């Protein structure tokens, strides 16, 4: 009886080890999944150079921006709440600092999304760029 019990114990231990190794492989695989964030001032100079941010299912452009700002110790201010977040300030640049139409816009993979930054769900390897605009790109500005 002791022999059977010992064998069962060894099998359980082996299964636990295999399970642990499998989880570590999945974790390391998820560590290889990123999105990228870059923040540019109104002259196109990087305030945050293109940075890798860990990807997870359901990550939004806002989640990625917040994580990049936290990691680089760059102050981020937003207004609104829930699914209506608006970026008001990054670093030392706030909306309306450079004219009545100035503020932050965002692009994903070079395109302007059709929804807010907190609503845009990212895919692996997407590139999020926040750019401070004076409004001139849109025919408005100083």
ROLUM-939634 format. One record per residue (C-alpha): residue in three letters; x, y, z. Coordinates in pm, whole numbers, plus 50000, padded with zeros to 5 digits. Example, Ala and Ser with C-alpha at 12.3 -4.5 7.8 and 13.67 -1.06 7.14 Angstrom:
BEGIN
+------+-------+-------+-------+
| code |    px |    py |    pz |
+------+-------+-------+-------+
|  ALA | 51230 | 49550 | 50780 |
|  SER | 51367 | 49894 | 50714 |
+------+-------+-------+-------+
This chain:
BEGIN
+------+-------+-------+-------+
| code |    px |    py |    pz |
+------+-------+-------+-------+
|  UNK | 50000 | 50000 | 50000 |
|  UNK | 50287 | 50237 | 50082 |
|  UNK | 50437 | 50167 | 49739 |
|  UNK | 50114 | 50260 | 49558 |
|  UNK | 50084 | 50574 | 49768 |
|  UNK | 50446 | 50669 | 49685 |
|  UNK | 50387 | 50616 | 49314 |
|  UNK | 50072 | 50831 | 49322 |
|  UNK | 50261 | 51103 | 49507 |
|  UNK | 50543 | 51098 | 49250 |
|  UNK | 50291 | 51117 | 48964 |
|  UNK | 50113 | 51413 | 49123 |
|  UNK | 50447 | 51589 | 49176 |
|  UNK | 50547 | 51523 | 48814 |
|  UNK | 50214 | 51659 | 48687 |
|  UNK | 50256 | 51972 | 48897 |
|  UNK | 50602 | 52029 | 48752 |
|  UNK | 50478 | 51980 | 48397 |
|  UNK | 50188 | 52215 | 48459 |
|  UNK | 50423 | 52478 | 48601 |
|  UNK | 50657 | 52450 | 48301 |
|  UNK | 50364 | 52482 | 48062 |
|  UNK | 50244 | 52801 | 48237 |
|  UNK | 50594 | 52952 | 48222 |
|  UNK | 50609 | 52883 | 47847 |
|  UNK | 50274 | 53058 | 47800 |
|  UNK | 50391 | 53352 | 48014 |
|  UNK | 50713 | 53392 | 47818 |
|  UNK | 50514 | 53375 | 47496 |
|  UNK | 50289 | 53659 | 47615 |
|  UNK | 50601 | 53860 | 47708 |
|  UNK | 50694 | 53851 | 47340 |
|  UNK | 50370 | 54030 | 47251 |
|  UNK | 50384 | 54408 | 47239 |
|  UNK | 50224 | 54723 | 47113 |
|  UNK | 50424 | 55040 | 47063 |
|  UNK | 50363 | 55394 | 47186 |
|  UNK | 50525 | 55717 | 47074 |
|  UNK | 50442 | 56071 | 47189 |
|  UNK | 50542 | 56370 | 46972 |
|  UNK | 50531 | 56740 | 47050 |
|  UNK | 50396 | 57002 | 46806 |
|  UNK | 50731 | 57010 | 46623 |
|  UNK | 50732 | 56633 | 46581 |
|  UNK | 51006 | 56581 | 46840 |
|  UNK | 50963 | 56275 | 47063 |
|  UNK | 50852 | 56333 | 47420 |
|  UNK | 50837 | 55955 | 47451 |
|  UNK | 51036 | 55769 | 47188 |
|  UNK | 50873 | 55463 | 47036 |
|  UNK | 50841 | 55228 | 47335 |
|  UNK | 50729 | 54868 | 47373 |
|  UNK | 50431 | 54811 | 47597 |
|  UNK | 50318 | 54463 | 47693 |
|  UNK | 50014 | 54344 | 47501 |
|  UNK | 49715 | 54179 | 47664 |
|  UNK | 49376 | 54090 | 47523 |
|  UNK | 49149 | 54396 | 47539 |
|  UNK | 49424 | 54658 | 47582 |
|  UNK | 49313 | 54999 | 47458 |
|  UNK | 49521 | 55279 | 47311 |
|  UNK | 49467 | 55466 | 47640 |
|  UNK | 49592 | 55168 | 47847 |
|  UNK | 49909 | 55158 | 47635 |
|  UNK | 49962 | 55535 | 47660 |
|  UNK | 49913 | 55532 | 48037 |
|  UNK | 50158 | 55246 | 48079 |
|  UNK | 50420 | 55418 | 47858 |
|  UNK | 50381 | 55745 | 48050 |
|  UNK | 50409 | 55564 | 48384 |
|  UNK | 50721 | 55375 | 48273 |
|  UNK | 50889 | 55691 | 48139 |
|  UNK | 50769 | 55902 | 48433 |
|  UNK | 50589 | 56146 | 48205 |
|  UNK | 50285 | 56315 | 48355 |
|  UNK | 49954 | 56230 | 48185 |
|  UNK | 49631 | 56417 | 48255 |
|  UNK | 49289 | 56327 | 48120 |
|  UNK | 48935 | 56450 | 48160 |
|  UNK | 48615 | 56252 | 48148 |
|  UNK | 48560 | 55903 | 48279 |
|  UNK | 48430 | 55564 | 48180 |
|  UNK | 48430 | 55540 | 47804 |
|  UNK | 48471 | 55914 | 47743 |
|  UNK | 48836 | 55984 | 47825 |
|  UNK | 49006 | 56283 | 47663 |
|  UNK | 49382 | 56345 | 47690 |
|  UNK | 49427 | 56702 | 47817 |
|  UNK | 49800 | 56705 | 47892 |
|  UNK | 50115 | 56502 | 47842 |
|  UNK | 50435 | 56624 | 48002 |
|  UNK | 50443 | 57002 | 47979 |
|  UNK | 50201 | 57035 | 47683 |
|  UNK | 49833 | 57090 | 47755 |
|  UNK | 49538 | 57150 | 47531 |
|  UNK | 49512 | 57513 | 47410 |
|  UNK | 49877 | 57590 | 47507 |
|  UNK | 49957 | 57666 | 47141 |
|  UNK | 49627 | 57821 | 47033 |
|  UNK | 49252 | 57768 | 47065 |
|  UNK | 49249 | 57450 | 46852 |
|  UNK | 49565 | 57293 | 46993 |
|  UNK | 49560 | 56963 | 47175 |
|  UNK | 49638 | 56593 | 47157 |
|  UNK | 49536 | 56367 | 46871 |
|  UNK | 49614 | 55999 | 46832 |
|  UNK | 49675 | 55762 | 46546 |
|  UNK | 49703 | 55385 | 46529 |
|  UNK | 49920 | 55244 | 46252 |
|  UNK | 49914 | 55584 | 46079 |
|  UNK | 49533 | 55617 | 46073 |
|  UNK | 49298 | 55833 | 46278 |
|  UNK | 49060 | 55595 | 46457 |
|  UNK | 48684 | 55640 | 46445 |
|  UNK | 48648 | 55621 | 46825 |
|  UNK | 48804 | 55756 | 47142 |
|  UNK | 49142 | 55658 | 47277 |
|  UNK | 48986 | 55458 | 47561 |
|  UNK | 48756 | 55272 | 47320 |
|  UNK | 49013 | 55170 | 47060 |
|  UNK | 49120 | 54811 | 47126 |
|  UNK | 49468 | 54729 | 47001 |
|  UNK | 49608 | 54427 | 46824 |
|  UNK | 49953 | 54282 | 46877 |
|  UNK | 50226 | 54506 | 46730 |
|  UNK | 49996 | 54805 | 46670 |
|  UNK | 50172 | 55142 | 46684 |
|  UNK | 49998 | 55420 | 46879 |
|  UNK | 50122 | 55774 | 46819 |
|  UNK | 50000 | 56074 | 47015 |
|  UNK | 50082 | 56404 | 46854 |
|  UNK | 50031 | 56753 | 46981 |
|  UNK | 49859 | 56958 | 46715 |
|  UNK | 49800 | 57329 | 46679 |
|  UNK | 49507 | 57252 | 46450 |
|  UNK | 49692 | 57359 | 46135 |
|  UNK | 49678 | 57002 | 45995 |
|  UNK | 49301 | 57045 | 45987 |
|  UNK | 49293 | 57395 | 45840 |
|  UNK | 49266 | 57562 | 46178 |
|  UNK | 49513 | 57685 | 46435 |
|  UNK | 49711 | 57987 | 46540 |
+------+-------+-------+-------+
